[in-house]
Amino acid sequence: MEIPYKLLTEEALAGLIEEFVTREGTDYGHSSFNLDQKAAHVRRQLESGRAVIDYDEAEMTCSIVPKE
């Protein structure tokens, strides 16, 4: 189920984004970015609609995924 990012509080959204960008295996290519830069990049993807928040009802978890 897709959750519009605007429905989350700023604190909840920031926490979700931080969890996503610090997740082991997140690939940013050969460039090196700090946590704030990674979070800003993901936020821009959510704002532009290139990424969405997906809620898995069975697992009761949220994740940020590319819009397909």
Buried (B, 14 or more C-beta within 10 A) or exposed (E): EEEEBEEBEEEEBEEBBBEBBEEEEEEEEEEEEEEEEBBBBBBEBBEEEEBBBBEEEEEEEBBBEEEE
